[in-house]
Amino acid sequence: MQAIVTIAGSQFRVKQDDTIVVPRLVGDVDSVVEFGNAIMVDGGNLSMGGSVSAKVVEHGRDATVLVFHKKRRKGYQKLNGHRQPYTKIQITGIKA
């Protein structure tokens, strides 16, 4: 069974027991989160709508992303960096 679900403003294609990395979610490790905004569920026949439940595996931060600004011939340079927080979840159930 597969589903397309919207999580934190992004769409993900998920299957049962998949582990995916999504933007940071509220919830403790080993807690269950429910996404009731599945766009499409395919379990032999297509259906619109549904829900997906998942277990939070871990929270973390990605590698550093460097942002460099420069204006040529002016001597202006600026270097910033940040680490984006993420949550790793494991899909435990898909309901049509």
Summary of the structure (lengths in Angstrom):
residues: 96
radius of gyration: 18.4
end to end distance: 9.7
largest distance: 62.0
contacts: 248
relative contact order: 0.31
helix: 0%
strand: 68%
